[in-house]
């Protein structure tokens, strides 16, 4: 057999083909903040989820405060002895409803702000991670 024939029977040699451009142009990322700014359907979903989370938090805080504020008059009706009790010379129902209820509002507001900011941080992380 001739040497020419032997070469043709061997497996063809592999050659790596490379492009002169090593960094091919990639499609730019479409950030989620742009989705929100342009009010696309995805941006609407993001905003709706944030609003729904904030609404649930507000509803929870308002419900707890309503139960506390509404619970005191109910407590005074159910336990008549508390109506006749005095705190620093002031009838207990007046003292509780006129002065001691405000710390509950302050605690509720502090709780709401703390958790609302946490929700916004989580939302910002979600949007930037996308």
Secondary structure, DSSP 8 states (H G I E B T S, - for coil): --HHHHHHHS---------S-SS--------HHHHHHTT-HHHHHHHHHHHHHHHHHHHHHHHHHHHHHHHHHHHHHH-HHHHH-EETTEEHHHHIIIIITHHHHHHHHHHHHHHHHHHHHHHHHHHHH-
